[in-house]
Amino acid sequence: MKNNYTKNLLRASFSFLAIFSATSLYAQTGSPIAARTGGLIANVIVGFVFFILFFSIFWIVNKRITTYKNSPAYLEKQKNKPTSEKNISEVAKEAQLVKEEISILRDIFVNKHNTPNLIYQLRDVESTDPFFQEEFQELDQLQDDEAKSFLFSLRHKIFTKYRQLLILQHSQSIPVNTIFRWTPEKGIHYNLFLKANNSSGMYATIPPIMLDEKIKPAALTKVSLNFEPKNGFPYQMEARIVRYDKAKDGTPLVVLAHTGNLVPLSKRTAVRVELNTECQFSFVKAEVNGKKTVYNHAEKTHPGTLEDVSSGGCRIVTKLPIKADQYIYIKGLLGSQSEEEAIGIIIRTTQTRDNTFILHIRFVKIAKKAVNKIMAVACGYKSAG
């Protein structure tokens, strides 16, 4: 195709040259007016011919350069180049990093490990994450919560920008141990754990409460499930329940038929950590003092269960019918081995069928140390605290 295009351009150029020769001959043998007119036409034709030739040469050279840059040999050569300051600047611009994050990026991938071309390295999540984990362990030993906070924000920005995700097309590709979330009503969630996935279907454990006939969806009906594979997109899947069964140890199972109805969803900004731990909470009075808000919590506490937590908020299950838009003090194992505390505001309350209430809480005040512990659990990093 390239050769035919070039040949056509050259044919056009020679045609114009022939016209130019004829025009020049006419100008030499005709009247003075014809000579002037012919000379002007000849100049236009010559200019056009040179433009065509220049464009043809430029197109051919550019095409060859592009082909070379897309060749395996060139890409391999680029991958093996040492990371330069230009690479650091390019990543910083594309991922919109702040100076503290740039400093950590340079320290990890240039000063400590001197990895080859950083841009190619960051596209491989599986091989890049251990570098972040190693840096976290060092900062954890130093108890530098400020630096850990910037490390997690750097990790989030890098993975959001450079992660190359494989889009799932069919349920047979869903990895085992994926958590399916079933939401029969707004604010009410049940977790199903995928234990086996083979050609006959998906086998997932279900919580005992789902065996309640008032809650359990009937066999052969379709259910909408949300899930998020590790290092992947969140999805919504519509699957049909084939039957209910039991595992060898007596754990209740649901068997789901395979489906190609998988819809990618927008990824959450904060990674959620699934929990089922006890906590204590109390009511809070917020007082505005100038530009600062002071939160004073009551001494009397109430028991609750932390269902999940993220760096941005949590969900608590309680017997108390607490309304939204109230401030609340929370104390418990927020994804770590030691108790942490936070102040939040209830953005929504959902009543379940068994007369319990789910409090959907957004944090308004939480220490960086606590957020770092939540993020460490979310990322699968082991913390000393």
Secondary structure, DSSP 8 states (H G I E B T S, - for coil): -HHHHHHHHHHHHHHHHHHHHHHHHHHHHS-HHHHHHHHHHHHHHHHHHHHHHHHHHHHHHHHHHHHHHTSHHHHHHHHTSB--HHHHHHHHHHHT--HHHHHHHHIIIIIIS--B-HHHHTT-HHHHHHHHHHHHHHHHHHT-HHHHHHHHHHHHHHHHHH-------SGGGS-TT-EEEEEEETTEEEEEEEEEEETTEEEEE--GGGGSTTTS--TT-EEEEEE--TTS--EEEEEEEEEEEE-TTS-EEEEE---S-EEE----SS--EEEEEEEEEEEEEEEEETTEEEEEE-S--EEEEEEEE-SSEEEEEESS---SS-EEEEEE-SSSSS-EEEEEEEEEEEE-TTS-EEEEEEEEEE-HHHHHHHHHHHHT-----
